[in-house]
Amino acid sequence: MTVGAHGILNRHPWLENGDAEEFRETVMDLALVRAEAYGWHAPYGWRTPKGKKLFHDPERWLECDKGGDWAGGDEVRELAWMRADIPEDVRHPRLPVLPMTRSLFDALGRVGEVTFTELCTYLPLQITAGDASADWYDMREWFCLASPSAPVEVHVTVSAAPSAAWGAPKEPARVLTALQKRLGVAAEARESSRIDTAYLPRRGTSRELLQGTRPLAQFVIHAREWSPEVAAWLTEATGDALRTTGHASSAVVTVAHTPSPPSA
């Protein structure tokens, strides 16, 4: 599973000195320290003689790579991304989208001001199973507490390898119905009249995730607020809507508040 956070980072002036690359790596390491502090991350893993990876706690994830683009300036970049191993035999209904997202933004927010524009997540839906209805109810209640007076327009795009399951013209509508059920009154969703690829990542690891896929559905969400937590919620809800409508294979879900700028 991979999570990529896009936006603009303005580092605190007192942290501008020193080697930028080394500083970035230090902050990315701090993201894992933060995850361990929350008890989200399995910091140790090992393999059996047959190559199977074991975890101290099988419900947690093990980081296997990370990075980010901190070239600076006012250009939107993939500020941070993290890839993690998820135990395939756990079979929980939810993937750790929020813990991974929150860990990245806790670290970024510690070193500067972040303007967040997009979250791109590779979801291995084939390893999920079970019912998370109670969790969706709790999340709806949480996000309903925000003011409804100034809704924010968010574009959610589903990309995956083409398959017969997407052959039916009304397939995106089926997924939309399942998605709206998970969002409840906390957000309103509709199908986009056309898929606008401007809302897909243009660079970095997130762009690489889209290789071999094509955008199959796009939804316009009117949410009550915009934040990394909202993006993680919309990502999870979309993933579960896909899974329950029969799309139980890997997918890339992009949640964007503004279009991605063209690549340089």
C-alpha atoms as an extended CHARMM CRD file, in Angstrom:
* protein
*
       264  EXT
         1         1  MET       CA              0.0000000000        0.0000000000        0.0000000000  PROA      1               0.0000000000
         2         2  THR       CA              1.2670000000        3.5020000000       -0.8600000000  PROA      2               0.0000000000
         3         3  VAL       CA              0.1010000000        6.9460000000        0.2450000000  PROA      3               0.0000000000
         4         4  GLY       CA              1.2990000000       10.1160000000       -1.4860000000  PROA      4               0.0000000000
         5         5  ALA       CA              0.6280000000       13.6210000000       -0.1070000000  PROA      5               0.0000000000
         6         6  HSD       CA              0.7160000000       16.5600000000       -2.5210000000  PROA      6               0.0000000000
         7         7  GLY       CA              0.8410000000       20.2740000000       -1.8620000000  PROA      7               0.0000000000
         8         8  ILE       CA              3.1540000000       23.1800000000       -1.0690000000  PROA      8               0.0000000000
         9         9  LEU       CA              5.5290000000       23.2240000000        1.9090000000  PROA      9               0.0000000000
        10        10  ASN       CA              6.9630000000       26.4630000000        3.2640000000  PROA      10              0.0000000000
        11        11  ARG       CA              9.5810000000       25.4530000000        5.8070000000  PROA      11              0.0000000000
        12        12  HSD       CA              9.9470000000       27.4440000000        8.9980000000  PROA      12              0.0000000000
        13        13  PRO       CA             12.7000000000       30.0460000000        8.5250000000  PROA      13              0.0000000000
        14        14  TRP       CA             14.7050000000       28.7290000000       11.4690000000  PROA      14              0.0000000000
        15        15  LEU       CA             14.8850000000       25.3190000000        9.7330000000  PROA      15              0.0000000000
        16        16  GLU       CA             16.1140000000       26.5200000000        6.3460000000  PROA      16              0.0000000000
        17        17  ASN       CA             19.8340000000       26.0390000000        7.0190000000  PROA      17              0.0000000000
        18        18  GLY       CA             21.7370000000       22.7930000000        6.5270000000  PROA      18              0.0000000000
        19        19  ASP       CA             21.6090000000       20.0460000000        3.9440000000  PROA      19              0.0000000000
        20        20  ALA       CA             18.0820000000       19.9430000000        2.4960000000  PROA      20              0.0000000000
        21        21  GLU       CA             18.2450000000       16.2750000000        1.4670000000  PROA      21              0.0000000000
        22        22  GLU       CA             19.4910000000       15.1310000000        4.8530000000  PROA      22              0.0000000000
        23        23  PHE       CA             16.8720000000       17.2460000000        6.6170000000  PROA      23              0.0000000000
        24        24  ARG       CA             14.0900000000       15.7520000000        4.5080000000  PROA      24              0.0000000000
        25        25  GLU       CA             15.2180000000       12.2220000000        5.3360000000  PROA      25              0.0000000000
        26        26  THR       CA             15.2670000000       13.1290000000        9.0320000000  PROA      26              0.0000000000
        27        27  VAL       CA             11.6990000000       14.3850000000        8.8740000000  PROA      27              0.0000000000
        28        28  MET       CA             10.5330000000       11.2840000000        7.0120000000  PROA      28              0.0000000000
        29        29  ASP       CA             12.0920000000        9.1790000000        9.7530000000  PROA      29              0.0000000000
        30        30  LEU       CA             10.1910000000       11.2880000000       12.2760000000  PROA      30              0.0000000000
        31        31  ALA       CA              6.9660000000       10.3140000000       10.5390000000  PROA      31              0.0000000000
        32        32  LEU       CA              7.6360000000        6.7230000000       11.5430000000  PROA      32              0.0000000000
        33        33  VAL       CA              8.5750000000        7.7870000000       15.0580000000  PROA      33              0.0000000000
        34        34  ARG       CA              5.2020000000        9.5140000000       15.2440000000  PROA      34              0.0000000000
        35        35  ALA       CA              3.4300000000        6.4020000000       13.9840000000  PROA      35              0.0000000000
        36        36  GLU       CA              5.1370000000        4.3210000000       16.6500000000  PROA      36              0.0000000000
        37        37  ALA       CA              4.1300000000        6.8460000000       19.2990000000  PROA      37              0.0000000000
        38        38  TYR       CA              0.4980000000        6.3360000000       18.2890000000  PROA      38              0.0000000000
        39        39  GLY       CA              0.9830000000        2.5660000000       18.2840000000  PROA      39              0.0000000000
        40        40  TRP       CA              0.0600000000        2.3860000000       14.6120000000  PROA      40              0.0000000000
        41        41  HSD       CA              3.2640000000        1.0660000000       13.1240000000  PROA      41              0.0000000000
        42        42  ALA       CA              4.9940000000       -2.3040000000       13.5200000000  PROA      42              0.0000000000
        43        43  PRO       CA              8.6270000000       -1.1440000000       13.6710000000  PROA      43              0.0000000000
        44        44  TYR       CA             10.0890000000       -4.6280000000       13.4120000000  PROA      44              0.0000000000
        45        45  GLY       CA              9.5460000000       -7.4340000000       10.9620000000  PROA      45              0.0000000000
        46        46  TRP       CA             11.4650000000      -10.4990000000        9.9360000000  PROA      46              0.0000000000
        47        47  ARG       CA             11.1650000000      -13.3240000000        7.4350000000  PROA      47              0.0000000000
        48        48  THR       CA             10.9070000000      -17.0470000000        7.8960000000  PROA      48              0.0000000000
        49        49  PRO       CA             13.2240000000      -19.3760000000        5.9340000000  PROA      49              0.0000000000
        50        50  LYS       CA             10.4490000000      -19.5930000000        3.3120000000  PROA      50              0.0000000000
        51        51  GLY       CA             10.3960000000      -15.8130000000        2.9390000000  PROA      51              0.0000000000
        52        52  LYS       CA              7.1360000000      -15.0860000000        4.7630000000  PROA      52              0.0000000000
        53        53  LYS       CA              7.2160000000      -11.7940000000        6.6630000000  PROA      53              0.0000000000
        54        54  LEU       CA              6.1350000000      -11.8730000000       10.3020000000  PROA      54              0.0000000000
        55        55  PHE       CA              4.9860000000       -8.9890000000       12.4760000000  PROA      55              0.0000000000
        56        56  HSD       CA              4.9290000000       -8.4640000000       16.2130000000  PROA      56              0.0000000000
        57        57  ASP       CA              1.3350000000       -7.2930000000       15.7810000000  PROA      57              0.0000000000
        58        58  PRO       CA             -0.2670000000       -8.6010000000       12.5780000000  PROA      58              0.0000000000
        59        59  GLU       CA             -2.8330000000       -5.7900000000       12.5010000000  PROA      59              0.0000000000
        60        60  ARG       CA             -0.1630000000       -3.1410000000       11.9710000000  PROA      60              0.0000000000
        61        61  TRP       CA              1.8150000000       -2.1150000000        8.9190000000  PROA      61              0.0000000000
        62        62  LEU       CA              5.5200000000       -2.1900000000        8.2690000000  PROA      62              0.0000000000
        63        63  GLU       CA              7.1210000000        0.6880000000        6.3570000000  PROA      63              0.0000000000
        64        64  CYS       CA              9.2400000000       -0.4810000000        3.4250000000  PROA      64              0.0000000000
        65        65  ASP       CA             10.0440000000        2.7600000000        1.5820000000  PROA      65              0.0000000000
        66        66  LYS       CA              9.4560000000        6.4990000000        1.8060000000  PROA      66              0.0000000000
        67        67  GLY       CA             10.4670000000        9.8110000000        0.2350000000  PROA      67              0.0000000000
        68        68  GLY       CA              9.2820000000       13.1800000000       -1.0010000000  PROA      68              0.0000000000
        69        69  ASP       CA             10.0490000000       16.2400000000       -3.1330000000  PROA      69              0.0000000000
        70        70  TRP       CA             11.1930000000       19.2440000000       -1.1240000000  PROA      70              0.0000000000
        71        71  ALA       CA             12.6030000000       21.3750000000       -3.9250000000  PROA      71              0.0000000000
        72        72  GLY       CA             10.7210000000       24.3320000000       -2.4780000000  PROA      72              0.0000000000
        73        73  GLY       CA              8.9580000000       27.2270000000       -4.1530000000  PROA      73              0.0000000000
        74        74  ASP       CA              5.2500000000       27.7710000000       -4.7000000000  PROA      74              0.0000000000
        75        75  GLU       CA              4.8010000000       24.7670000000       -6.9980000000  PROA      75              0.0000000000
        76        76  VAL       CA              2.6240000000       21.8310000000       -5.9780000000  PROA      76              0.0000000000
        77        77  ARG       CA              4.7930000000       18.7600000000       -5.3920000000  PROA      77              0.0000000000
        78        78  GLU       CA              4.5180000000       15.2810000000       -3.9520000000  PROA      78              0.0000000000
        79        79  LEU       CA              5.7530000000       16.3860000000       -0.5520000000  PROA      79              0.0000000000
        80        80  ALA       CA              5.8050000000       12.9720000000        1.0810000000  PROA      80              0.0000000000
        81        81  TRP       CA              4.9980000000        9.4010000000        0.2410000000  PROA      81              0.0000000000
        82        82  MET       CA              5.1920000000        6.1720000000        2.1580000000  PROA      82              0.0000000000
        83        83  ARG       CA              4.9320000000        2.5420000000        1.0830000000  PROA      83              0.0000000000
        84        84  ALA       CA              4.0630000000       -0.1670000000        3.5880000000  PROA      84              0.0000000000
        85        85  ASP       CA              3.6550000000       -3.9090000000        3.7730000000  PROA      85              0.0000000000
        86        86  ILE       CA              0.2380000000       -5.0590000000        4.9570000000  PROA      86              0.0000000000
        87        87  PRO       CA             -0.0460000000       -8.6460000000        6.2650000000  PROA      87              0.0000000000
        88        88  GLU       CA             -2.1340000000      -10.4850000000        3.6870000000  PROA      88              0.0000000000
        89        89  ASP       CA             -3.5640000000      -12.9620000000        6.1920000000  PROA      89              0.0000000000
        90        90  VAL       CA             -5.1070000000      -10.3470000000        8.4770000000  PROA      90              0.0000000000
        91        91  ARG       CA             -8.1930000000       -9.7710000000        6.2980000000  PROA      91              0.0000000000
        92        92  HSD       CA             -9.5280000000       -6.6810000000        8.0440000000  PROA      92              0.0000000000
        93        93  PRO       CA            -12.1820000000       -4.5420000000        6.3500000000  PROA      93              0.0000000000
        94        94  ARG       CA            -10.0440000000       -1.3940000000        6.5640000000  PROA      94              0.0000000000
        95        95  LEU       CA             -6.5690000000       -0.4980000000        5.3350000000  PROA      95              0.0000000000
        96        96  PRO       CA             -4.3650000000        1.9270000000        7.3470000000  PROA      96              0.0000000000
        97        97  VAL       CA             -5.0890000000        4.9700000000        5.1380000000  PROA      97              0.0000000000
        98        98  LEU       CA             -5.6370000000        7.3660000000        8.0310000000  PROA      98              0.0000000000
        99        99  PRO       CA             -2.6450000000        6.2490000000       10.1530000000  PROA      99              0.0000000000
       100       100  MET       CA             -0.2670000000        6.5320000000        7.2030000000  PROA      100             0.0000000000
       101       101  THR       CA             -1.7070000000        9.8800000000        6.1030000000  PROA      101             0.0000000000
       102       102  ARG       CA             -1.6870000000       11.3120000000        9.6040000000  PROA      102             0.0000000000
       103       103  SER       CA              1.9170000000       10.2180000000       10.1930000000  PROA      103             0.0000000000
       104       104  LEU       CA              3.0830000000       12.0360000000        7.0480000000  PROA      104             0.0000000000
       105       105  PHE       CA              1.2300000000       15.2470000000        7.8380000000  PROA      105             0.0000000000
       106       106  ASP       CA              2.2680000000       15.2680000000       11.4820000000  PROA      106             0.0000000000
       107       107  ALA       CA              5.8910000000       15.2730000000       10.3130000000  PROA      107             0.0000000000
       108       108  LEU       CA              5.3550000000       17.8640000000        7.5550000000  PROA      108             0.0000000000
       109       109  GLY       CA              3.3940000000       20.1580000000        9.8430000000  PROA      109             0.0000000000
       110       110  ARG       CA              6.1840000000       20.0670000000       12.3790000000  PROA      110             0.0000000000
       111       111  VAL       CA              8.6810000000       21.6670000000        9.9950000000  PROA      111             0.0000000000
       112       112  GLY       CA              6.5780000000       24.1610000000        8.0620000000  PROA      112             0.0000000000
       113       113  GLU       CA              3.2570000000       25.4200000000        6.7620000000  PROA      113             0.0000000000
       114       114  VAL       CA              1.5530000000       22.9700000000        4.4040000000  PROA      114             0.0000000000
       115       115  THR       CA             -0.9800000000       23.8090000000        1.7140000000  PROA      115             0.0000000000
       116       116  PHE       CA             -2.5560000000       20.4290000000        1.0420000000  PROA      116             0.0000000000
       117       117  THR       CA             -4.0240000000       19.7740000000       -2.4140000000  PROA      117             0.0000000000
       118       118  GLU       CA             -4.1910000000       16.0340000000       -3.1050000000  PROA      118             0.0000000000
       119       119  LEU       CA             -3.9030000000       12.5430000000       -1.6530000000  PROA      119             0.0000000000
       120       120  CYS       CA             -3.1100000000        9.6050000000       -3.9410000000  PROA      120             0.0000000000
       121       121  THR       CA             -3.3800000000        6.1040000000       -2.4880000000  PROA      121             0.0000000000
       122       122  TYR       CA             -2.7160000000        2.6460000000       -3.8760000000  PROA      122             0.0000000000
       123       123  LEU       CA             -5.2300000000        0.3200000000       -2.2240000000  PROA      123             0.0000000000
       124       124  PRO       CA             -4.6860000000       -3.4780000000       -2.2820000000  PROA      124             0.0000000000
       125       125  LEU       CA             -8.4060000000       -4.1470000000       -1.8340000000  PROA      125             0.0000000000
       126       126  GLN       CA             -7.9350000000       -7.8640000000       -2.4580000000  PROA      126             0.0000000000
       127       127  ILE       CA             -6.5720000000       -8.3480000000        1.0690000000  PROA      127             0.0000000000
       128       128  THR       CA             -9.5450000000       -6.7240000000        2.8200000000  PROA      128             0.0000000000
       129       129  ALA       CA            -12.5800000000       -8.5600000000        4.1600000000  PROA      129             0.0000000000
       130       130  GLY       CA            -15.3550000000       -8.0380000000        6.7020000000  PROA      130             0.0000000000
       131       131  ASP       CA            -17.8400000000       -5.3170000000        7.5740000000  PROA      131             0.0000000000
       132       132  ALA       CA            -16.8050000000       -1.8310000000        8.7430000000  PROA      132             0.0000000000
       133       133  SER       CA            -20.3320000000       -0.3630000000        9.0050000000  PROA      133             0.0000000000
       134       134  ALA       CA            -19.8110000000        0.8440000000       12.5770000000  PROA      134             0.0000000000
       135       135  ASP       CA            -16.6410000000        2.6590000000       11.5430000000  PROA      135             0.0000000000
       136       136  TRP       CA            -18.4030000000        4.4370000000        8.6730000000  PROA      136             0.0000000000
       137       137  TYR       CA            -21.1290000000        5.5600000000       11.0820000000  PROA      137             0.0000000000
       138       138  ASP       CA            -18.5550000000        6.9640000000       13.5010000000  PROA      138             0.0000000000
       139       139  MET       CA            -16.7220000000        8.7950000000       10.7270000000  PROA      139             0.0000000000
       140       140  ARG       CA            -19.9530000000       10.3120000000        9.4120000000  PROA      140             0.0000000000
       141       141  GLU       CA            -20.7500000000       11.5930000000       12.8940000000  PROA      141             0.0000000000
       142       142  TRP       CA            -17.2660000000       13.0950000000       13.1900000000  PROA      142             0.0000000000
       143       143  PHE       CA            -17.3470000000       14.9820000000        9.8930000000  PROA      143             0.0000000000
       144       144  CYS       CA            -20.9540000000       16.1120000000       10.3790000000  PROA      144             0.0000000000
       145       145  LEU       CA            -19.7150000000       18.3880000000       13.1750000000  PROA      145             0.0000000000
       146       146  ALA       CA            -18.1430000000       20.7470000000       10.6190000000  PROA      146             0.0000000000
       147       147  SER       CA            -20.1970000000       23.7210000000        9.4170000000  PROA      147             0.0000000000
       148       148  PRO       CA            -22.2700000000       22.9990000000        6.2820000000  PROA      148             0.0000000000
       149       149  SER       CA            -22.3480000000       26.6780000000        5.2770000000  PROA      149             0.0000000000
       150       150  ALA       CA            -19.2850000000       26.6290000000        2.9860000000  PROA      150             0.0000000000
       151       151  PRO       CA            -19.0080000000       23.2680000000        1.2100000000  PROA      151             0.0000000000
       152       152  VAL       CA            -15.7490000000       22.3480000000       -0.4890000000  PROA      152             0.0000000000
       153       153  GLU       CA            -15.6820000000       20.6680000000       -3.9130000000  PROA      153             0.0000000000
       154       154  VAL       CA            -13.4390000000       17.6200000000       -4.0180000000  PROA      154             0.0000000000
       155       155  HSD       CA            -12.7650000000       15.3230000000       -6.9850000000  PROA      155             0.0000000000
       156       156  VAL       CA            -12.3200000000       11.6070000000       -6.2980000000  PROA      156             0.0000000000
       157       157  THR       CA            -10.9130000000        9.5630000000       -9.1790000000  PROA      157             0.0000000000
       158       158  VAL       CA            -10.7200000000        5.7710000000       -9.3230000000  PROA      158             0.0000000000
       159       159  SER       CA             -7.9950000000        4.3120000000      -11.5440000000  PROA      159             0.0000000000
       160       160  ALA       CA             -7.3980000000        0.6220000000      -12.1000000000  PROA      160             0.0000000000
       161       161  ALA       CA             -6.4390000000       -1.9130000000      -14.7110000000  PROA      161             0.0000000000
       162       162  PRO       CA             -9.2670000000       -2.2560000000      -17.2500000000  PROA      162             0.0000000000
       163       163  SER       CA            -11.5330000000       -5.2310000000      -16.5600000000  PROA      163             0.0000000000
       164       164  ALA       CA            -14.8500000000       -6.6850000000      -17.6280000000  PROA      164             0.0000000000
       165       165  ALA       CA            -16.3540000000       -5.5210000000      -14.3350000000  PROA      165             0.0000000000
       166       166  TRP       CA            -16.1980000000       -1.9310000000      -15.5870000000  PROA      166             0.0000000000
       167       167  GLY       CA            -17.7640000000       -2.7980000000      -18.9420000000  PROA      167             0.0000000000
       168       168  ALA       CA            -21.3080000000       -1.9110000000      -17.9070000000  PROA      168             0.0000000000
       169       169  PRO       CA            -22.1910000000        1.7310000000      -18.6580000000  PROA      169             0.0000000000
       170       170  LYS       CA            -23.8360000000        2.1890000000      -15.2630000000  PROA      170             0.0000000000
       171       171  GLU       CA            -21.0110000000        0.6720000000      -13.2260000000  PROA      171             0.0000000000
       172       172  PRO       CA            -19.7470000000        4.0370000000      -11.8970000000  PROA      172             0.0000000000
       173       173  ALA       CA            -23.3020000000        4.7750000000      -10.7620000000  PROA      173             0.0000000000
       174       174  ARG       CA            -23.3580000000        1.5290000000       -8.7580000000  PROA      174             0.0000000000
       175       175  VAL       CA            -20.1390000000        2.5160000000       -7.0090000000  PROA      175             0.0000000000
       176       176  LEU       CA            -21.5220000000        6.0220000000       -6.4230000000  PROA      176             0.0000000000
       177       177  THR       CA            -24.5890000000        4.6140000000       -4.6540000000  PROA      177             0.0000000000
       178       178  ALA       CA            -22.3910000000        2.5580000000       -2.3390000000  PROA      178             0.0000000000
       179       179  LEU       CA            -20.1060000000        5.5450000000       -1.7350000000  PROA      179             0.0000000000
       180       180  GLN       CA            -22.9710000000        7.8770000000       -0.8370000000  PROA      180             0.0000000000
       181       181  LYS       CA            -24.2770000000        5.3010000000        1.6400000000  PROA      181             0.0000000000
       182       182  ARG       CA            -20.9380000000        5.4640000000        3.4680000000  PROA      182             0.0000000000
       183       183  LEU       CA            -20.8040000000        9.2530000000        3.4080000000  PROA      183             0.0000000000
       184       184  GLY       CA            -24.3630000000        9.7570000000        4.6410000000  PROA      184             0.0000000000
       185       185  VAL       CA            -25.3330000000       13.4010000000        5.1880000000  PROA      185             0.0000000000
       186       186  ALA       CA            -21.7210000000       14.4120000000        5.9490000000  PROA      186             0.0000000000
       187       187  ALA       CA            -20.9870000000       14.8510000000        2.2280000000  PROA      187             0.0000000000
       188       188  GLU       CA            -22.8440000000       14.7450000000       -1.0720000000  PROA      188             0.0000000000
       189       189  ALA       CA            -21.4810000000       12.8500000000       -4.0530000000  PROA      189             0.0000000000
       190       190  ARG       CA            -22.3660000000       12.8720000000       -7.7370000000  PROA      190             0.0000000000
       191       191  GLU       CA            -20.8240000000       11.3190000000      -10.8080000000  PROA      191             0.0000000000
       192       192  SER       CA            -18.6950000000       13.6620000000      -12.8840000000  PROA      192             0.0000000000
       193       193  SER       CA            -20.0810000000       14.3510000000      -16.3640000000  PROA      193             0.0000000000
       194       194  ARG       CA            -16.6560000000       13.4480000000      -17.7310000000  PROA      194             0.0000000000
       195       195  ILE       CA            -13.3880000000       12.2580000000      -16.2230000000  PROA      195             0.0000000000
       196       196  ASP       CA            -11.0560000000       15.2230000000      -15.9220000000  PROA      196             0.0000000000
       197       197  THR       CA             -7.4750000000       13.9480000000      -15.8140000000  PROA      197             0.0000000000
       198       198  ALA       CA             -6.3180000000       17.3060000000      -14.4580000000  PROA      198             0.0000000000
       199       199  TYR       CA             -7.2470000000       15.9080000000      -11.0440000000  PROA      199             0.0000000000
       200       200  LEU       CA             -4.7200000000       13.0780000000      -11.3340000000  PROA      200             0.0000000000
       201       201  PRO       CA             -1.1330000000       13.4050000000      -10.0510000000  PROA      201             0.0000000000
       202       202  ARG       CA              1.3830000000       14.5890000000      -12.6480000000  PROA      202             0.0000000000
       203       203  ARG       CA              4.6450000000       13.6250000000      -10.9590000000  PROA      203             0.0000000000
       204       204  GLY       CA              6.3940000000       11.5770000000       -8.3150000000  PROA      204             0.0000000000
       205       205  THR       CA              5.6310000000        8.1550000000       -6.9450000000  PROA      205             0.0000000000
       206       206  SER       CA              1.8950000000        8.8450000000       -7.1640000000  PROA      206             0.0000000000
       207       207  ARG       CA              2.1900000000        9.2430000000      -10.9220000000  PROA      207             0.0000000000
       208       208  GLU       CA              4.0810000000        5.9580000000      -11.1100000000  PROA      208             0.0000000000
       209       209  LEU       CA              1.1900000000        4.2260000000       -9.3200000000  PROA      209             0.0000000000
       210       210  LEU       CA             -1.0320000000        5.0150000000      -12.2970000000  PROA      210             0.0000000000
       211       211  GLN       CA              1.1550000000        3.1280000000      -14.7530000000  PROA      211             0.0000000000
       212       212  GLY       CA             -0.8530000000        0.2850000000      -16.2700000000  PROA      212             0.0000000000
       213       213  THR       CA             -4.1590000000        1.7620000000      -15.1140000000  PROA      213             0.0000000000
       214       214  ARG       CA             -6.7170000000        4.1140000000      -16.5710000000  PROA      214             0.0000000000
       215       215  PRO       CA             -9.2750000000        6.3680000000      -14.8510000000  PROA      215             0.0000000000
       216       216  LEU       CA            -12.5410000000        4.4440000000      -14.6850000000  PROA      216             0.0000000000
       217       217  ALA       CA            -14.7460000000        6.6720000000      -12.5420000000  PROA      217             0.0000000000
       218       218  GLN       CA            -14.6990000000       10.1640000000      -11.0860000000  PROA      218             0.0000000000
       219       219  PHE       CA            -16.9680000000       11.6080000000       -8.4360000000  PROA      219             0.0000000000
       220       220  VAL       CA            -17.5090000000       15.1940000000       -7.3520000000  PROA      220             0.0000000000
       221       221  ILE       CA            -17.8810000000       15.3870000000       -3.5770000000  PROA      221             0.0000000000
       222       222  HSD       CA            -19.2700000000       18.3740000000       -1.7150000000  PROA      222             0.0000000000
       223       223  ALA       CA            -17.6850000000       18.0100000000        1.7160000000  PROA      223             0.0000000000
       224       224  ARG       CA            -18.0040000000       20.3770000000        4.6460000000  PROA      224             0.0000000000
       225       225  GLU       CA            -14.2580000000       20.9150000000        4.9910000000  PROA      225             0.0000000000
       226       226  TRP       CA            -10.9010000000       20.0580000000        3.4490000000  PROA      226             0.0000000000
       227       227  SER       CA             -8.0760000000       18.4340000000        5.3800000000  PROA      227             0.0000000000
       228       228  PRO       CA             -5.8290000000       15.3630000000        5.2300000000  PROA      228             0.0000000000
       229       229  GLU       CA             -8.3430000000       13.5850000000        7.4660000000  PROA      229             0.0000000000
       230       230  VAL       CA            -11.1880000000       14.3330000000        5.0420000000  PROA      230             0.0000000000
       231       231  ALA       CA             -9.0880000000       13.0670000000        2.1390000000  PROA      231             0.0000000000
       232       232  ALA       CA             -8.2850000000        9.8580000000        4.0310000000  PROA      232             0.0000000000
       233       233  TRP       CA            -11.9810000000        9.3850000000        4.8580000000  PROA      233             0.0000000000
       234       234  LEU       CA            -13.0470000000        9.8380000000        1.2230000000  PROA      234             0.0000000000
       235       235  THR       CA            -10.2790000000        7.4630000000        0.1120000000  PROA      235             0.0000000000
       236       236  GLU       CA            -11.3680000000        4.7570000000        2.5410000000  PROA      236             0.0000000000
       237       237  ALA       CA            -15.0580000000        5.1930000000        1.7690000000  PROA      237             0.0000000000
       238       238  THR       CA            -14.3700000000        4.9410000000       -1.9640000000  PROA      238             0.0000000000
       239       239  GLY       CA            -12.2270000000        1.8480000000       -1.4870000000  PROA      239             0.0000000000
       240       240  ASP       CA            -14.9360000000        0.1320000000        0.5440000000  PROA      240             0.0000000000
       241       241  ALA       CA            -17.5850000000        1.1170000000       -2.0090000000  PROA      241             0.0000000000
       242       242  LEU       CA            -15.4480000000       -0.4970000000       -4.7010000000  PROA      242             0.0000000000
       243       243  ARG       CA            -14.9470000000       -3.6490000000       -2.6710000000  PROA      243             0.0000000000
       244       244  THR       CA            -18.6280000000       -4.1160000000       -1.8420000000  PROA      244             0.0000000000
       245       245  THR       CA            -19.6630000000       -3.6470000000       -5.4780000000  PROA      245             0.0000000000
       246       246  GLY       CA            -17.3720000000       -6.4370000000       -6.6150000000  PROA      246             0.0000000000
       247       247  HSD       CA            -14.1680000000       -4.5620000000       -7.4450000000  PROA      247             0.0000000000
       248       248  ALA       CA            -11.9900000000       -6.4600000000       -5.0010000000  PROA      248             0.0000000000
       249       249  SER       CA             -8.6590000000       -5.8440000000       -6.6970000000  PROA      249             0.0000000000
       250       250  SER       CA             -5.9850000000       -3.1830000000       -6.4820000000  PROA      250             0.0000000000
       251       251  ALA       CA             -7.0450000000        0.3840000000       -7.2930000000  PROA      251             0.0000000000
       252       252  VAL       CA             -5.5640000000        3.8550000000       -7.0900000000  PROA      252             0.0000000000
       253       253  VAL       CA             -7.8250000000        6.4670000000       -5.4900000000  PROA      253             0.0000000000
       254       254  THR       CA             -6.9320000000       10.1330000000       -5.9470000000  PROA      254             0.0000000000
       255       255  VAL       CA             -8.6780000000       12.7520000000       -3.7980000000  PROA      255             0.0000000000
       256       256  ALA       CA             -7.9780000000       16.2870000000       -5.0480000000  PROA      256             0.0000000000
       257       257  HSD       CA             -9.2070000000       19.6990000000       -3.9400000000  PROA      257             0.0000000000
       258       258  THR       CA             -7.5940000000       21.5380000000       -6.8550000000  PROA      258             0.0000000000
       259       259  PRO       CA             -6.4110000000       20.3640000000      -10.2800000000  PROA      259             0.0000000000
       260       260  SER       CA             -2.8240000000       19.1630000000      -10.4980000000  PROA      260             0.0000000000
       261       261  PRO       CA             -0.5830000000       21.6330000000      -12.3540000000  PROA      261             0.0000000000
       262       262  PRO       CA              1.0130000000       20.4680000000      -15.6100000000  PROA      262             0.0000000000
       263       263  SER       CA              4.3660000000       18.7370000000      -15.2600000000  PROA      263             0.0000000000
       264       264  ALA       CA              7.4000000000       20.9080000000      -15.8840000000  PROA      264             0.0000000000
